[in-house]
């Protein structure tokens, strides 16, 4: 296992690697964020619906309060 370089070398190498990266444009980042928020919201609604239906089923099976 290679030893950790000194902090100055580490920062220089890290900065160099970041410069090689391609970054999303603002429009791409906003679009991706909206897609993620939409999918998370839909999954949350779906899971909530399943939970609600299962709670109704369990109350009916176990004779719980309405």
N, C-alpha and C positions, 0 to 999 in steps of 0.2 A: 504494500500500500504506500502510495506516494505521500510525502509530508506536505502539509498545508503551506503554500507560499506566503511570503510576508504580506501584510495587508495592502501595501501600495501596489504590489504586483497583482494581487487578486482584484483590486478595484480597476486597474488598467485593463486586465484581461476581460473582466466582466463588461466593462464599458465597450470594449471592442466587439464582444459577442452581441451586445444589444444593438450596435450599429449595423450588424449584418442582418438583423431581423427585419421583416416587413410588418408594418403596423397597419391596422385597419383604419380606414378613413372615418371621419366622424359619422357620416351617413351609414356606413356599414356597421359601426358599433351601435348606433341607435337602432338600426333595423334588427340586428342580432339580439339586442336587449329586449326589444318588443316581442320577438319570437319566443324568447325564453320566458318572459313574464306571461305571455298567452298560454304556453304549454303548461307551465306550473299552475296557472289558474284553472285550466281545464282538468288537470289531474286532481287538483284539490277538490273541485266540484264533484268529480266522479267518485273519489274516495269518500267524500261526505255523504253522497247519495247511497253508496253501498253500506256505509256505517248506519245510516238512518234506517234503511230497509232491514238490515240484520237486527237492529235494536227492536224494531216492530215485531219481527219474527220471533225473537227470543222472548219478548213479553207475551206474545200469543202462546208460545209453547210452554212457558213456565208459569203462566197465569199471573203475571205481574200487574201492577197498576197501570191504568191507561193515561 
